[in-house]
Amino acid sequence: MSIERKVLDPDKKYKIPEPRTETESLVRQLYRLAAQWYQTKDQTFVEQYHVVYNTLREMGWNGAIDIEAELPDELMPEEYMKKIDEVRKRWNNSK
């Protein structure tokens, strides 16, 4: 059985739908800020990332962050890394 993979056309302009909620908009900002940091290594983007993350948490958001929207572990918000460590411990204990 072979699986056909569809590759996106790099010359085509893809439209990303507008965010439906403030939460969705803030999560998208995490993606943009992470991408900007990876391109520039500018600490300003890390600081802005933390502000957006903390805003999401204050709104009651408790979601996961996709790997594409994460910074290196040492730059991620401390609260998020504690959450990740707890999940890893639970995962390891369940094996």
C-alpha positions in Angstrom: 0.0 0.0 0.0 1.5 3.3 -1.0 0.5 6.7 0.3 0.5 9.6 -2.1 1.8 12.8 -0.6 0.5 16.1 -1.8 3.1 18.9 -1.7 2.0 22.5 -1.5 2.8 24.7 -4.5 5.4 27.2 -3.3 4.3 29.7 -6.0 0.7 29.7 -5.0 -0.6 32.2 -2.4 -2.6 30.2 0.2 -5.3 32.0 2.1 -5.4 31.4 5.8 -8.8 32.1 7.3 -9.2 34.9 9.8 -9.1 33.8 13.4 -12.6 33.3 14.8 -11.8 34.1 18.4 -9.3 36.2 20.4 -7.7 33.0 21.7 -7.2 31.7 18.1 -5.6 35.1 17.2 -3.2 35.0 20.2 -2.2 31.4 19.4 -1.4 32.5 15.9 0.8 35.2 17.4 2.8 32.5 19.1 3.6 31.0 15.7 4.6 34.3 14.3 6.8 35.3 17.2 8.5 31.9 17.3 9.2 32.2 13.5 10.5 35.8 14.0 12.8 34.7 16.8 14.2 31.8 14.7 14.9 34.2 11.9 16.5 36.9 14.0 17.4 35.5 17.4 16.2 38.8 18.8 15.3 38.6 22.5 12.4 41.1 21.9 10.4 38.3 20.3 11.0 36.0 23.3 9.6 38.7 25.6 6.6 39.3 23.4 6.0 35.5 23.2 5.9 35.4 27.0 3.4 38.3 27.1 1.1 36.5 24.6 1.4 33.2 26.4 0.6 34.8 29.8 -2.3 36.6 28.3 -3.7 33.3 27.0 -3.3 31.7 30.4 -5.0 34.7 32.1 -7.9 34.1 29.7 -8.2 30.5 31.0 -6.5 28.9 28.0 -4.8 25.6 28.9 -3.9 24.3 25.4 -0.8 22.7 24.1 1.5 24.6 21.8 2.4 23.0 18.5 6.1 22.3 18.0 6.2 24.8 15.1 5.1 27.5 17.6 7.6 26.7 20.3 10.8 28.3 21.1 13.8 26.3 22.4 13.0 24.9 25.8 15.3 27.3 27.7 13.4 30.2 26.2 9.8 28.9 26.7 7.8 30.3 29.6 8.6 28.5 32.9 5.0 27.7 33.6 4.7 25.9 30.2 7.8 23.9 30.8 6.6 22.8 34.2 3.3 21.6 32.6 5.3 19.7 30.0 7.5 18.1 32.7 4.4 17.0 34.5 2.9 15.4 31.4 6.2 13.6 30.7 6.4 12.2 34.2 2.8 11.0 34.0 3.6 9.4 30.6 6.7 7.7 31.9 4.9 6.4 35.0 2.1 4.9 32.9 4.5 2.7 31.0 
